[in-house]
Amino acid sequence: MPQRTLRLPEGVNDIERYADHVESAITDLDDLVLVGASFGANIALATRRRRACARWWCPAGSLPTRST
């Protein structure tokens, strides 16, 4: 699987705005794994909520997806 490293924008104070940035950077990818530790993990979870479970590994009891 190809790898891509993202740099988060500076001066952002909202998880959803960080997730906006990540989402715009991954729109061309069908399959992906987001990895983050601590703060990055929260951004990964916020981004995950935006995509359908069919495109992610979703264990039972996973977060609900946000309708778009």
KARAUR-V412658 format. One record per residue. PHI is phi in radians with two decimals (none if undefined). OMEGA is omega in radians with two decimals (none if undefined). NEAR is the number of other C-alpha atoms within 12 Angstrom. Layout:
# KARAUR-V412658
phi:PHI omega:OMEGA near:NEAR
phi:PHI omega:OMEGA near:NEAR
This chain:
# KARAUR-V412658
phi:none omega:3.08 near:8
phi:-1.09 omega:3.14 near:9
phi:-1.99 omega:3.11 near:12
phi:-2.41 omega:3.10 near:15
phi:-1.92 omega:-3.13 near:13
phi:-1.90 omega:3.00 near:20
phi:-1.90 omega:-3.14 near:12
phi:-1.32 omega:3.13 near:24
phi:-1.20 omega:3.10 near:16
phi:-1.61 omega:3.08 near:10
phi:1.37 omega:3.11 near:9
phi:-1.71 omega:-3.11 near:13
phi:-2.17 omega:-3.08 near:13
phi:-2.53 omega:-3.12 near:17
phi:-1.00 omega:-3.11 near:22
phi:-1.12 omega:3.08 near:20
phi:-1.21 omega:3.03 near:19
phi:-1.10 omega:3.12 near:28
phi:-1.09 omega:3.05 near:31
phi:-1.00 omega:-3.13 near:23
phi:-1.09 omega:3.14 near:23
phi:-1.11 omega:-3.13 near:33
phi:-1.03 omega:3.14 near:27
phi:-1.18 omega:-3.14 near:16
phi:-1.44 omega:-3.07 near:20
phi:-2.03 omega:-3.08 near:24
phi:-1.05 omega:-3.11 near:15
phi:-1.49 omega:-3.10 near:11
phi:-1.76 omega:3.08 near:19
phi:-1.51 omega:-3.14 near:15
phi:-2.12 omega:-3.13 near:19
phi:-2.78 omega:3.02 near:24
phi:-2.28 omega:3.06 near:22
phi:-1.69 omega:-3.12 near:27
phi:-2.15 omega:3.08 near:20
phi:-2.73 omega:3.08 near:19
phi:-1.94 omega:3.08 near:11
phi:1.06 omega:-3.09 near:10
phi:-1.07 omega:3.11 near:17
phi:-1.08 omega:3.10 near:20
phi:-1.17 omega:3.08 near:18
phi:-1.12 omega:3.10 near:21
phi:-1.16 omega:3.10 near:29
phi:-1.06 omega:3.11 near:31
phi:-1.15 omega:3.11 near:31
phi:-1.12 omega:3.11 near:28
phi:-1.22 omega:-3.13 near:36
phi:-1.02 omega:-3.13 near:33
phi:-1.05 omega:-3.06 near:26
phi:-1.50 omega:-3.09 near:27
phi:-1.98 omega:-3.13 near:28
phi:-1.16 omega:-3.14 near:20
phi:-1.04 omega:-3.14 near:21
phi:-1.05 omega:-3.11 near:14
phi:-1.76 omega:-3.11 near:16
phi:-2.34 omega:2.95 near:23
phi:-1.38 omega:-3.06 near:18
phi:-2.21 omega:3.11 near:18
phi:-1.23 omega:3.09 near:10
phi:-0.99 omega:-3.13 near:8
phi:1.37 omega:-3.11 near:9
phi:-1.23 omega:3.13 near:14
phi:-1.06 omega:3.08 near:19
phi:-1.22 omega:3.10 near:18
phi:-1.44 omega:3.10 near:20
phi:-1.51 omega:3.11 near:14
phi:-1.29 omega:-3.12 near:9
phi:-1.96 omega:none near:7
